């Protein structure tokens, strides 16, 4: 019981000393930061661009980021189950998956060429 009281008193003393040190510092206000201009556009796109087209009887939704097609959702007519085509690599390889769980895809993107 005596050890707990000593520990509490020690922690209280440290907190008091710390608060005094913070209070004695002379703080200077930060300079005002101007907001970005209203016509500011970032190169990074947060949301994909989706284009919906009809190919035969199928409805195809194309998903693009920065103009590059990376995924397609194909919905057959008469309420058939939809399936997705994901781009596997830059050479145009596509993988198909059905259902809620995504397939295991190994990244094949080329970063550097020597």
N, C-alpha and C positions, 0 to 999 in steps of 0.2 A: 504494500500500500504506500509506503514511504517512497519507493522507487517511482511509482506512477506520479506522485505529486511533484517529485523532483524533475521528472521528464516534462510534465506539463509546464512547470515554471521555466524550465530551460527553453522550451519551444516558444513560450509567450515572450521571453526576453529577446529571442532572435527575431521574432516578428516585430517587436517594438523597435529594435535597432534598425531593421530593414526599412520600416516605414519612415523613420527619422531620416535615413540616408536618402530615400526617394524624395521626401519633402524638401530637403535642403538643396537638391539639384535645381539648377536654373534651366527650365525647359523653354525652348524657343519654338514658336509656331512654325509649322511647315509652310512652304510657299504654296500658293494656290495653283492647282493643276487645271489647265483648260480642258474642257471636254472635247472629244473628237468632232470634226466638222459634221454637219448634218448630212452631207452628201457622201460621207465616208463609206466605202465598200471594201470589204475584206476579200482577199483571194481565197480564203477558206470558206467552203460552203457547208453549213450545218445540216441541211436537209437535202435528201436526194431529189432530183427532178424526175417526176413520174409522167410517162407518156402512155396513154391507153389507146390501143389500136385493135382492129378486128382483122384476123388473118384466117380467111375461110369462115368457119363457124366458131372458132376459138377467139376468146378475148385475151389479148396479151398486154401486160403491164410491164413497161421497160423502166428500169431504175438506173439513173445516171448520176454520177458525181463529177463535177468539173467537166462535163461533156463526155465522160467515158462510161460506156455501158458495162455494168458489173453484175446485174441480176435481171431475170425475167420471171414473171409469174404468169402461167398459162392456165386459163379457166375454160374447160370444155363446155359445150352447150348442154342444156337440159339439167343444170345443177350437178354435173359430174364433179369429182374431187379435183381441186387445183393442185398443180405441182410447180416447183420452182427449178429454174436453171441458173446455176451460179458459175461465174467465170473462174476457172481454175488458174489460168496463166495468161500472159500477154499474147500468146500465139493463137488464142481463140478456142482453147479447150474448155468445154462446158460440162458440168456435173449436174445430174438431175437428182432431186430429192423430193420425196413425198412425205407428208405428215408433219407433226409438230417439232420433232427433234431434228436439229441440223446434222448433216453428215460430217464425218471427219474429213476435212480437206487439208492437204499439206500445201503450204504456200510455195508457189513456184515462180514468183515474180523475180525478174532480173534487176538487180540493183546496180551492179557495175559490170562492164565488159572490158576485157583487156586485150 
